[in-house]
Amino acid sequence: MSEHTNDLINSTSPYLQQHARNPVDWQEWGEKALSQAKNEDKPILVSIGYSSCHWCHVMEKESFEDTAVARIMNEYFINIKVDREERPDVDQVYMDAVQAMGLNGGWPLNVFLTPDQKPFYGGTYFPKAGWVNLLTSVADAFEKNRAKIDESAEEFTKSLQAKESEKYRLEGTDFRLTVEEIDSTYENLRKKFDPIDGGIRKSPKFPMPSVWQYLAIYASQSGDADALSHLEFTLEKIADGGIYDHIGGGFARYSTDEEWHVPHFEKMLYDNGQLLSLYANGFKLTSNPKFESTIKETVEWLKREMYDPSGGFYSALDADSEGEEGKFYVWTYNEIRKLAGKDSSMIKEYYDVRKGGNWEGKNALRVVVGEQELADKYKMNIDEFGDKIRSFKQEALKARASRIRPGLDNKIIAGWNGLALTGLLDSYQALQDSSILDLATENASFLKGLVKNDKLYRFPDKDLEGFMEDYSAVIQSFIKYYETTFDRNYLDLALTLTNRVNEAFYDETENLYYFNSEENATLIARKKELFDNVIPSSNSMMAWNLVHLGTHLYDDQLIKRGRQILAQTRELVIQEPEYMSNWALLAMELASDISEIIIVGPEADQYANQMNKRFMPNKIISAAKEETELPPFTLKTAMDGKTTIYVCYDKSCKRPVTNVDAALDQIMNR
């Protein structure tokens, strides 16, 4: 008897492929499944997840692989599986629907729809018995109480279609916060700080890079020592915790506890790209050597485990291997003792390795004691201590390589690669390591190849235009690439993509961008992202892009639009900076005028590198060895053949200078 397969067998998504041999008659989201639901007048079950989702795997094993459960699902429902990383628009609509029902969201997300795609009930993970009861109850209700279900679905759909401006009273007109409002915004975040373990006081703990990027700019511009101290403390705690892979580099998605100790072991590209940027800026601000090593190890992990020969980066690594969460990453006491050899006592103390384990009988490595303290205890200098730690890591990485690896989600997503590219460029600026720039250049070239006929495509192997999150992240990375290499092509590409989103995504009535383009608006609601989450909202990223790109090009209309988008969020930014952190970052930048730094002359690149090593977020920087046609370079030349720096504000320039320190003095003492 041949093995059962369903329609997912032809999918290119690793997550959907995982379900291709379920006895459930899964289909992909598309016209075929949606038409079948209408023709047969059956309710739709949409089940949404992603490849590295632990509870998605659990529910599959318990329910979707069970023939008796599948029989019920196939008889009463049109069953659609969605990879949320392929179709974040579908996920977004139905996640909002479940939350509108007063239920908790999460993944797997299971939502029941009428045949015309309107939601009437949903939830997340269900144990097998509960799932069977729910399936039969929903099927029975759909047959006997159809009118009530249709009425309920209509109400939920109306709530999904409500305008963001009405829901959240977006009505501000002034983009610039007062000093009092800036301090109030910070205070509303500060009162949530965890003084014991860093970050925000809650459990589980997500790194939330944009929150700490905001804190970095606030600390820098306000001179608040406590803000800078909490930033550095938080970054140290995260890098010391088990959420960071001390052996192989890279960060897991979140910590299940307040101490950053035990992670949910999946590793996501979007987290690691943003965390590279965060640690790079942390290093610029503090010169903390732990941040430097964290950056280098994470870049090495990207190269070793996430890099595709095309120049793109893969999406994610699973939490599980051999059906067990974290098995690839944790250690027994004896494994560490043997690997560490004569340094065993020191290594075990450094990484909190215990005989009985520090988590479920095994050891999830974390740093619990300071390097200098241990170096003193074991009578060695700090350099010798560092050498021993690095040597142990190399041996442990070799030993770990023989284990069965977690599954790899090899989708290459434009937006996530944009975040990774920005992270690499920030890392290069901070460390001036040419190998990092080489990797960034390969990735930039790959992303350039996803732009076809002035549109950005989400995947290299699918005919699917990018969503707003793709455009926003890639435009930002192209601006950053120009500001690092001064390759004019990438600034031109950023403008091309900006013109596309202004044409096909922008809603003039709300001054916000839709998540889908006009051509792909086929769902029951066309959503807009407002709140910053683990990935900043596409609207907050795009507002930043408009201001910075407009400043580069002397395009006042782009700047005006970016400021307008920001202005209407001002009350939300002040009251809820944790959830509006990327907006708050831009508001902090625009609290004072952006420094326009134009460098012309034979050493333009070297001067720009020196400027980029500094933490100066509210700036644009352009450099060329000779005058170019870009607007900022008009009438700007190298004086007497020497490299010359022009520091300007709103196109009005200070006296040109020929060394970096003089230019920095003009910026700092404006």
C-alpha positions as CSV (number, residue, x, y, z in Angstrom):
1,M,0.0,0.0,0.0
2,S,1.5,3.4,-1.0
3,E,2.1,6.1,1.5
4,H,-0.7,8.7,1.7
5,T,0.2,12.1,0.4
6,N,-1.9,15.3,0.2
7,D,-1.6,18.5,-1.9
8,L,1.2,19.8,0.2
9,I,3.6,17.3,-1.4
10,N,4.2,19.9,-4.2
11,S,4.9,22.8,-1.8
12,T,8.3,24.4,-1.6
13,S,7.8,25.3,2.0
14,P,9.6,23.0,4.5
15,Y,6.8,23.5,7.0
16,L,4.1,22.5,4.6
17,Q,6.3,19.6,3.4
18,Q,6.3,18.3,7.0
19,H,2.5,17.9,6.7
20,A,2.5,16.4,3.2
21,R,2.1,12.9,4.4
22,N,-0.5,13.5,7.1
23,P,-3.8,11.7,6.5
24,V,-5.5,15.1,6.7
25,D,-6.4,16.3,3.2
26,W,-4.4,19.5,3.6
27,Q,-4.3,22.1,0.8
28,E,-2.4,25.4,0.5
29,W,-4.1,28.7,0.8
30,G,-5.3,29.6,-2.7
31,E,-8.1,29.6,-5.2
32,K,-8.5,25.9,-5.4
33,A,-9.2,25.3,-1.7
34,L,-11.3,28.5,-1.3
35,S,-13.5,27.6,-4.3
36,Q,-14.0,24.1,-3.1
37,A,-15.3,25.5,0.3
38,K,-17.8,27.6,-1.5
39,N,-18.9,24.9,-3.9
40,E,-19.4,22.3,-1.2
41,D,-20.6,24.9,1.4
42,K,-18.2,23.6,4.0
43,P,-16.5,25.4,6.8
44,I,-12.8,26.1,6.3
45,L,-10.2,25.1,8.9
46,V,-7.0,27.2,8.5
47,S,-4.1,25.9,10.5
48,I,-1.1,28.3,10.6
49,G,2.4,27.6,11.9
50,Y,6.1,27.6,10.9
51,S,8.8,25.0,10.7
52,S,10.7,25.8,14.0
53,C,7.5,25.9,16.1
54,H,7.7,23.3,18.8
55,W,3.9,23.1,19.6
56,C,3.1,22.9,15.9
57,H,5.1,19.7,15.8
58,V,3.4,18.4,18.9
59,M,-0.1,19.0,17.6
60,E,0.9,17.3,14.3
61,K,2.0,14.2,16.0
62,E,-0.9,14.0,18.4
63,S,-3.7,14.9,16.0
64,F,-2.8,15.5,12.3
65,E,-1.0,12.1,12.0
66,D,-3.9,10.3,13.6
67,T,-6.2,8.7,11.0
68,A,-9.3,8.8,13.2
69,V,-8.9,12.6,13.7
70,A,-8.1,13.1,10.1
71,R,-11.3,11.3,9.1
72,I,-13.4,13.9,11.0
73,M,-11.4,16.8,9.6
74,N,-11.7,15.5,6.0
75,E,-15.4,14.8,6.3
76,Y,-16.6,18.1,7.7
77,F,-13.9,20.7,6.8
78,I,-11.8,22.1,3.9
79,N,-8.4,21.9,5.6
80,I,-5.8,24.6,4.7
81,K,-2.3,24.6,6.0
82,V,-0.4,28.0,6.0
83,D,3.3,28.7,6.6
84,R,3.1,32.0,8.4
85,E,6.5,32.9,7.0
86,E,5.3,32.4,3.5
87,R,2.0,34.2,4.0
88,P,2.3,36.6,6.9
89,D,-0.7,38.4,5.5
90,V,-3.0,35.4,6.1
91,D,-1.5,34.9,9.5
92,Q,-2.0,38.6,10.4
93,V,-5.7,38.7,9.5
94,Y,-6.6,35.5,11.4
95,M,-4.4,36.2,14.4
96,D,-6.2,39.5,14.8
97,A,-9.5,37.6,14.5
98,V,-8.7,35.2,17.3
99,Q,-7.6,38.1,19.5
100,A,-10.9,39.9,18.7
101,M,-12.7,36.8,20.0
102,G,-11.0,37.4,23.3
103,L,-8.7,34.4,22.9
104,N,-4.9,34.3,23.3
105,G,-3.0,34.2,20.0
106,G,0.0,32.0,19.3
107,W,1.1,29.1,17.1
108,P,-0.1,26.8,15.9
109,L,-3.0,29.1,15.1
110,N,-6.2,27.1,14.2
111,V,-9.1,29.2,12.9
112,F,-12.6,28.1,11.6
113,L,-14.0,30.1,8.8
114,T,-17.2,30.3,6.8
115,P,-16.9,29.3,3.2
116,D,-16.4,33.0,2.3
117,Q,-13.3,33.1,4.6
118,K,-14.9,34.9,7.5
119,P,-13.7,33.7,11.0
120,F,-16.1,32.5,13.6
121,Y,-14.0,30.6,16.1
122,G,-10.3,29.7,16.8
123,G,-7.5,29.0,19.2
124,T,-3.9,27.8,19.3
125,Y,-2.7,24.3,20.5
126,F,-5.3,21.8,21.4
127,P,-4.6,18.3,22.9
128,K,-6.0,15.5,20.9
129,A,-9.1,14.9,23.0
130,G,-9.9,18.6,23.1
131,W,-9.3,18.9,19.4
132,V,-11.7,16.1,18.5
133,N,-14.4,17.6,20.8
134,L,-13.9,21.0,19.2
135,L,-14.1,19.6,15.6
136,T,-17.4,17.8,16.3
137,S,-18.9,20.7,18.1
138,V,-18.0,23.2,15.3
139,A,-19.3,20.8,12.6
140,D,-22.5,20.3,14.6
141,A,-23.0,24.1,15.1
142,F,-22.3,24.8,11.5
143,E,-25.1,22.5,10.4
144,K,-27.7,23.4,13.1
145,N,-26.9,27.1,13.9
146,R,-25.7,28.4,10.6
147,A,-27.4,31.7,10.8
148,K,-25.8,32.5,14.2
149,I,-22.4,31.5,12.9
150,D,-22.8,33.7,9.8
151,E,-23.9,36.6,12.0
152,S,-20.9,36.2,14.4
153,A,-18.5,35.9,11.5
154,E,-19.8,39.0,9.9
155,E,-19.2,41.0,13.2
156,F,-15.7,39.7,13.5
157,T,-15.0,40.6,9.9
158,K,-16.2,44.2,10.4
159,S,-13.9,44.5,13.4
160,L,-11.0,43.4,11.2
161,Q,-11.8,46.0,8.6
162,A,-11.9,48.9,11.0
163,K,-9.4,51.7,10.3
164,E,-6.3,52.0,12.5
165,S,-6.8,55.8,12.8
166,E,-10.2,55.2,14.3
167,K,-9.2,52.3,16.6
168,Y,-6.2,54.1,18.0
169,R,-7.1,57.8,17.5
170,L,-4.2,58.6,15.2
171,E,-4.6,62.3,14.9
172,G,-1.3,64.1,15.8
173,T,0.1,66.7,13.4
174,D,3.4,67.6,15.1
175,F,6.2,65.1,14.6
176,R,8.6,66.7,17.1
177,L,8.3,65.7,20.8
178,T,9.0,68.3,23.5
179,V,11.7,67.7,26.1
180,E,9.0,66.9,28.6
181,E,7.4,64.4,26.2
182,I,10.7,62.7,25.5
183,D,11.4,62.3,29.2
184,S,7.8,61.0,29.8
185,T,8.2,58.4,27.0
186,Y,11.4,57.2,28.7
187,E,9.8,57.1,32.1
188,N,6.9,55.0,30.9
189,L,9.5,52.4,29.7
190,R,11.8,52.8,32.6
191,K,9.2,51.7,35.2
192,K,9.0,48.3,33.4
193,F,12.8,47.6,33.7
194,D,14.0,44.5,35.4
195,P,16.8,45.6,37.7
196,I,17.8,42.0,38.6
197,D,18.0,40.3,35.3
198,G,17.9,43.1,32.8
199,G,15.3,43.7,30.1
200,I,11.7,44.2,30.8
201,R,10.2,42.7,34.0
202,K,8.2,39.7,32.6
203,S,8.4,36.1,31.7
204,P,8.9,34.7,29.1
205,K,11.4,37.2,27.9
206,F,11.9,38.2,24.3
207,P,15.0,40.2,23.4
208,M,12.9,42.9,21.5
209,P,15.9,44.7,19.9
210,S,14.0,47.8,18.9
211,V,13.2,48.6,22.6
212,W,16.9,48.7,23.4
213,Q,17.8,50.5,20.2
214,Y,15.4,53.2,21.4
215,L,17.1,53.2,24.8
216,A,20.5,53.5,23.1
217,I,19.5,56.7,21.3
218,Y,17.8,58.1,24.4
219,A,20.8,57.5,26.5
220,S,23.1,59.0,23.9
221,Q,21.1,62.1,23.3
222,S,19.9,62.8,26.9
223,G,23.2,61.9,28.6
224,D,21.2,59.8,31.1
225,A,23.7,57.5,32.8
226,D,21.1,55.3,34.3
227,A,19.6,54.6,30.9
228,L,23.0,53.7,29.4
229,S,23.7,51.5,32.5
230,H,20.5,49.6,32.0
231,L,21.1,49.2,28.3
232,E,24.6,47.7,28.9
233,F,23.4,45.6,31.8
234,T,20.6,44.1,29.6
235,L,22.9,43.3,26.7
236,E,25.3,41.6,29.1
237,K,22.6,39.6,30.7
238,I,21.2,38.4,27.3
239,A,24.7,37.5,26.0
240,D,25.5,35.7,29.3
241,G,22.2,33.8,29.3
242,G,21.3,30.5,27.8
243,I,19.3,32.3,25.1
244,Y,22.7,32.9,23.5
245,D,24.5,29.8,22.1
246,H,27.8,30.0,23.8
247,I,29.3,27.3,21.7
248,G,28.1,28.1,18.2
249,G,27.0,31.7,18.4
250,G,23.6,33.2,17.6
251,F,20.5,33.8,19.7
252,A,17.4,31.7,20.3
253,R,14.0,33.2,19.9
254,Y,13.2,33.9,23.5
255,S,13.8,32.8,27.1
256,T,11.2,30.8,29.0
257,D,12.2,32.4,32.3
258,E,13.1,35.8,33.7
259,E,16.8,35.1,33.8
260,W,17.4,34.6,30.1
261,H,18.5,31.1,31.0
262,V,16.4,28.4,29.3
263,P,15.5,29.4,25.7
264,H,12.9,28.1,23.4
265,F,15.7,26.8,21.3
266,E,14.7,27.8,17.8
267,K,16.9,30.3,16.1
268,M,15.4,32.9,13.7
269,L,17.2,35.0,11.1
270,Y,15.1,38.1,11.9
271,D,16.1,38.1,15.6
272,N,19.8,37.6,14.9
273,G,20.0,40.3,12.2
274,Q,18.5,42.8,14.6
275,L,20.6,41.7,17.5
276,L,23.7,42.2,15.4
277,S,22.6,45.8,14.9
278,L,21.9,46.2,18.6
279,Y,25.2,44.7,19.9
280,A,27.0,46.8,17.2
281,N,25.5,50.0,18.6
282,G,26.1,48.8,22.1
283,F,29.7,48.4,21.3
284,K,29.9,51.8,19.7
285,L,28.5,53.3,22.9
286,T,30.4,51.3,25.5
287,S,33.4,49.5,23.8
288,N,32.4,46.5,25.9
289,P,34.5,43.5,24.7
290,K,31.7,41.0,25.4
291,F,29.6,42.8,22.7
292,E,32.5,42.5,20.2
293,S,32.9,38.7,20.8
294,T,29.1,38.2,20.6
295,I,29.0,40.0,17.2
296,K,31.9,38.0,15.8
297,E,30.5,34.6,17.0
298,T,27.0,35.4,15.7
299,V,28.4,36.4,12.3
300,E,30.4,33.1,12.2
301,W,27.2,31.2,13.0
302,L,25.4,33.0,10.1
303,K,28.2,32.0,7.7
304,R,28.5,28.4,9.0
305,E,24.8,27.4,9.4
306,M,22.5,29.9,7.7
307,Y,24.3,31.0,4.5
308,D,23.1,29.8,1.0
309,P,25.6,29.9,-1.9
310,S,23.3,32.3,-3.7
311,G,24.2,35.0,-1.1
312,G,21.0,34.8,0.8
313,F,20.4,33.5,4.4
314,Y,18.0,30.8,5.5
315,S,15.1,31.5,7.7
316,A,15.4,29.4,10.9
317,L,16.7,26.4,12.8
318,D,14.2,24.2,14.7
319,A,14.1,24.0,18.5
320,D,13.9,20.2,18.3
321,S,16.2,17.4,17.1
322,E,15.4,13.7,17.5
323,G,11.9,14.8,18.7
324,E,13.3,16.5,21.8
325,E,13.5,20.3,22.3
326,G,17.0,21.6,22.8
327,K,18.7,18.2,22.6
328,F,21.3,19.5,20.1
329,Y,22.3,22.4,22.4
330,V,22.4,21.0,26.0
331,W,25.1,19.0,27.7
332,T,25.7,16.4,30.4
333,Y,28.1,17.0,33.3
334,N,30.4,14.3,32.1
335,E,30.5,15.6,28.5
336,I,31.7,19.0,29.7
337,R,34.2,17.4,32.1
338,K,35.8,15.3,29.4
339,L,35.9,18.2,26.8
340,A,37.3,20.7,29.3
341,G,40.1,18.3,30.5
342,K,42.4,19.9,33.1
343,D,40.3,23.2,32.9
344,S,37.2,21.3,33.8
345,S,36.6,23.0,37.2
346,M,36.9,26.4,35.8
347,I,34.7,25.7,32.7
348,K,32.0,24.1,34.8
349,E,32.0,27.1,37.2
350,Y,31.9,29.6,34.3
351,Y,29.0,28.0,32.5
352,D,27.0,26.8,35.6
353,V,27.5,23.1,34.8
354,R,26.1,20.9,37.5
355,K,26.1,17.1,38.1
356,G,22.4,16.9,38.2
357,G,22.0,19.5,35.4
358,N,20.7,23.0,35.6
359,W,17.7,22.2,33.4
360,E,15.7,19.0,33.2
361,G,18.7,16.9,34.1
362,K,21.0,18.5,31.4
363,N,23.0,21.7,31.3
364,A,21.9,24.7,29.3
365,L,25.1,26.7,29.3
366,R,25.0,30.2,30.7
367,V,27.7,32.5,32.2
368,V,27.1,33.1,35.9
369,V,30.4,34.5,37.1
370,G,32.6,37.3,35.8
371,E,35.7,36.6,33.7
372,Q,38.1,38.6,35.8
373,E,36.8,37.0,39.0
374,L,37.4,33.5,37.6
375,A,40.8,34.5,36.1
376,D,41.9,35.7,39.6
377,K,40.6,32.6,41.3
378,Y,42.4,30.3,38.9
379,K,45.6,32.5,39.0
380,M,45.8,33.6,35.4
381,N,45.6,36.8,33.5
382,I,42.4,37.8,31.6
383,D,44.0,37.0,28.2
384,E,45.0,33.5,29.2
385,F,41.5,33.0,30.6
386,G,40.0,34.1,27.3
387,D,42.2,31.8,25.4
388,K,41.1,28.8,27.5
389,I,37.4,29.7,27.0
390,R,37.9,30.0,23.2
391,S,39.8,26.7,23.1
392,F,37.0,24.9,25.0
393,K,34.3,26.4,22.7
394,Q,36.2,25.1,19.6
395,E,36.4,21.6,21.1
396,A,32.7,21.7,22.1
397,L,31.7,22.9,18.6
398,K,33.5,19.9,17.1
399,A,31.9,17.5,19.5
400,R,28.5,19.0,18.9
401,A,28.9,18.6,15.1
402,S,28.5,14.9,15.4
403,R,25.0,15.2,16.9
404,I,21.8,15.0,14.8
405,R,21.1,18.6,13.9
406,P,17.8,20.5,14.3
407,G,15.8,20.9,11.1
408,L,16.7,23.8,8.8
409,D,14.0,26.0,7.3
410,N,15.8,26.9,4.0
411,K,13.3,29.5,2.8
412,I,15.1,32.7,1.9
413,I,12.9,35.6,2.8
414,A,13.6,39.1,1.4
415,G,12.6,41.1,4.5
416,W,14.5,38.9,7.0
417,N,17.6,39.1,4.8
418,G,17.2,42.9,4.8
419,L,17.3,42.8,8.6
420,A,20.4,40.5,8.4
421,L,22.1,42.8,5.9
422,T,21.5,45.9,8.2
423,G,22.9,43.9,11.1
424,L,26.0,42.9,9.1
425,L,26.6,46.5,8.0
426,D,26.2,47.9,11.6
427,S,28.6,45.2,12.7
428,Y,31.1,46.2,10.1
429,Q,30.8,49.8,11.0
430,A,31.4,49.1,14.7
431,L,34.3,46.6,14.2
432,Q,35.8,47.5,10.8
433,D,36.3,43.8,10.0
434,S,36.5,43.5,6.2
435,S,35.3,39.9,6.3
436,I,32.0,41.1,7.6
437,L,31.7,43.6,4.8
438,D,32.5,40.9,2.3
439,L,29.6,38.8,3.6
440,A,27.3,41.9,3.6
441,T,28.2,42.6,0.0
442,E,27.3,39.1,-1.1
443,N,23.9,39.4,0.7
444,A,23.3,42.9,-0.8
445,S,23.9,41.5,-4.3
446,F,21.5,38.7,-3.6
447,L,18.8,41.1,-2.5
448,K,19.4,43.3,-5.5
449,G,18.6,40.2,-7.6
450,L,15.1,40.0,-6.0
451,V,14.2,43.4,-7.5
452,K,12.6,42.8,-10.9
453,N,10.6,45.2,-13.0
454,D,10.8,47.7,-10.1
455,K,9.1,45.3,-7.7
456,L,10.7,43.4,-4.8
457,Y,9.9,39.6,-4.6
458,R,9.6,37.9,-1.2
459,F,11.4,34.7,-2.3
460,P,13.9,33.9,-5.0
461,D,11.9,30.9,-6.2
462,K,8.3,32.1,-6.1
463,D,6.3,34.7,-8.1
464,L,5.1,36.5,-5.0
465,E,5.6,40.2,-4.6
466,G,7.0,41.2,-1.2
467,F,4.8,42.4,1.6
468,M,5.3,45.8,3.2
469,E,7.7,44.2,5.8
470,D,9.9,43.0,2.9
471,Y,10.0,46.4,1.3
472,S,10.6,48.3,4.5
473,A,13.5,46.1,5.7
474,V,15.2,45.9,2.3
475,I,14.9,49.6,1.6
476,Q,16.5,50.3,5.0
477,S,19.3,47.9,4.3
478,F,20.0,49.4,0.9
479,I,20.2,52.9,2.5
480,K,22.6,51.4,5.1
481,Y,24.6,49.7,2.4
482,Y,25.0,53.0,0.5
483,E,26.1,54.7,3.8
484,T,28.7,52.1,4.3
485,T,30.1,51.5,0.8
486,F,28.8,54.6,-1.1
487,D,27.7,52.5,-4.0
488,R,25.2,54.8,-5.6
489,N,23.3,51.9,-7.2
490,Y,21.8,50.9,-3.8
491,L,20.5,54.4,-3.1
492,D,18.8,54.3,-6.5
493,L,17.3,50.9,-5.7
494,A,16.0,52.2,-2.4
495,L,14.3,55.0,-4.3
496,T,12.8,52.6,-6.9
497,L,11.3,50.4,-4.1
498,T,10.1,53.5,-2.3
499,N,8.3,54.7,-5.4
500,R,6.6,51.2,-5.7
501,V,5.3,51.2,-2.1
502,N,4.0,54.8,-2.5
503,E,2.2,53.8,-5.6
504,A,0.8,50.3,-4.5
505,F,0.7,50.2,-0.7
506,Y,0.0,53.7,0.6
507,D,-3.3,54.7,2.0
508,E,-3.6,58.5,1.6
509,T,-6.7,58.6,3.9
510,E,-4.7,57.3,6.9
511,N,-1.1,58.2,6.0
512,L,-0.1,54.6,6.5
513,Y,1.0,51.7,4.3
514,Y,-1.1,48.5,3.8
515,F,0.7,45.2,4.4
516,N,-0.3,44.0,0.9
517,S,0.0,45.8,-2.4
518,E,-3.2,46.7,-4.3
519,E,-2.6,43.7,-6.7
520,N,-2.5,41.2,-3.8
521,A,-5.4,42.5,-1.8
522,T,-7.5,39.3,-1.9
523,L,-8.2,38.7,1.8
524,I,-11.3,39.7,3.8
525,A,-9.3,42.6,5.3
526,R,-6.4,44.7,4.1
527,K,-4.3,45.2,7.2
528,K,-1.7,47.8,8.3
529,E,1.0,47.2,10.8
530,L,1.2,49.8,13.5
531,F,2.7,48.2,16.7
532,D,6.4,47.1,16.9
533,N,6.8,43.5,17.8
534,V,9.8,41.1,17.5
535,I,10.1,42.7,14.0
536,P,9.4,46.4,14.0
537,S,6.2,47.4,12.2
538,S,6.6,48.0,8.5
539,N,5.1,51.5,8.9
540,S,7.7,52.5,11.5
541,M,10.5,51.2,9.4
542,M,9.1,53.0,6.3
543,A,8.8,56.3,8.2
544,W,12.5,56.1,9.0
545,N,13.3,55.2,5.4
546,L,11.3,58.2,4.0
547,V,13.1,60.7,6.3
548,H,16.6,59.3,5.7
549,L,16.2,58.7,1.9
550,G,14.5,62.1,1.5
551,T,17.4,63.7,3.3
552,H,20.0,62.0,1.0
553,L,18.1,63.0,-2.1
554,Y,17.0,66.5,-1.0
555,D,13.4,65.3,-1.6
556,D,11.2,67.3,0.7
557,Q,8.1,65.3,-0.2
558,L,9.6,62.0,1.1
559,I,10.7,63.8,4.3
560,K,7.2,65.3,4.8
561,R,5.5,62.0,4.4
562,G,7.8,60.3,6.9
563,R,7.2,63.1,9.4
564,Q,3.4,62.9,8.9
565,I,3.3,59.2,9.5
566,L,5.3,59.6,12.7
567,A,3.3,62.7,13.9
568,Q,0.0,60.8,14.1
569,T,1.5,58.2,16.4
570,R,2.9,60.6,19.0
571,E,0.4,59.9,21.8
572,L,0.8,56.2,21.4
573,V,4.6,56.6,21.4
574,I,4.6,58.6,24.6
575,Q,2.2,56.2,26.4
576,E,3.3,52.8,25.1
577,P,7.0,53.0,24.2
578,E,7.5,49.3,24.7
579,Y,5.1,48.5,21.8
580,M,6.0,51.6,19.8
581,S,9.8,51.4,20.3
582,N,10.8,51.8,16.7
583,W,8.5,54.8,16.4
584,A,10.1,56.2,19.6
585,L,13.5,55.7,18.1
586,L,12.6,57.8,15.1
587,A,11.0,60.4,17.3
588,M,14.2,60.7,19.3
589,E,16.2,61.1,16.1
590,L,13.9,63.9,14.9
591,A,13.9,65.7,18.3
592,S,16.9,67.5,16.8
593,D,17.8,68.2,13.2
594,I,19.5,65.4,11.3
595,S,23.2,65.9,10.7
596,E,24.0,65.8,7.0
597,I,27.6,64.7,6.6
598,I,29.1,65.0,3.1
599,I,32.7,63.9,2.5
600,V,34.6,64.6,-0.7
601,G,38.2,63.7,-1.5
602,P,40.8,61.0,-1.9
603,E,40.3,59.6,1.6
604,A,36.5,59.9,1.7
605,D,36.0,56.2,2.4
606,Q,38.5,56.2,5.3
607,Y,37.0,59.3,6.8
608,A,33.5,57.9,6.5
609,N,34.6,54.7,8.3
610,Q,35.9,56.8,11.2
611,M,32.6,58.6,11.4
612,N,30.5,55.4,11.1
613,K,32.4,53.9,14.1
614,R,30.7,56.5,16.3
615,F,27.2,56.1,17.6
616,M,25.4,58.9,15.8
617,P,22.0,57.6,14.7
618,N,20.4,61.0,13.7
619,K,22.7,61.5,10.7
620,I,23.0,60.7,7.0
621,I,26.5,60.3,5.5
622,S,27.5,60.5,1.9
623,A,31.1,60.1,0.6
624,A,32.8,60.3,-2.8
625,K,36.3,60.7,-4.0
626,E,35.1,63.4,-6.3
627,E,31.9,65.4,-6.8
628,T,28.9,63.4,-7.9
629,E,25.5,64.3,-9.2
630,L,23.8,63.5,-5.9
631,P,22.1,66.7,-4.6
632,P,24.2,66.9,-1.3
633,F,27.4,67.1,-3.3
634,T,26.4,70.2,-5.3
635,L,29.1,72.9,-5.0
636,K,31.1,70.7,-2.6
637,T,34.7,70.0,-3.5
638,A,37.9,68.8,-1.9
639,M,39.7,71.9,-0.7
640,D,43.2,72.1,-2.0
641,G,43.0,68.5,-3.0
642,K,42.5,67.4,0.6
643,T,39.6,65.3,1.8
644,T,37.0,67.7,3.0
645,I,34.0,67.2,5.4
646,Y,30.9,69.3,5.2
647,V,28.5,69.2,8.1
648,C,25.1,70.5,7.2
649,Y,21.6,70.9,8.6
650,D,18.6,71.3,6.4
651,K,20.9,71.9,3.4
652,S,22.8,74.8,5.2
653,C,26.4,73.9,5.9
654,K,29.0,74.8,8.5
655,R,32.5,75.7,7.6
656,P,34.2,72.8,5.7
657,V,36.9,71.0,7.6
658,T,39.6,68.6,6.6
659,N,39.8,66.2,9.6
660,V,37.3,64.0,11.4
661,D,37.8,65.4,14.9
662,A,36.9,68.9,13.6
663,A,33.7,67.6,12.0
664,L,32.7,65.7,15.1
665,D,33.3,68.9,17.2
666,Q,30.9,70.7,14.9
667,I,28.2,68.0,15.4
668,M,28.6,67.7,19.1
669,N,28.8,71.4,19.8
670,R,26.1,72.6,17.5
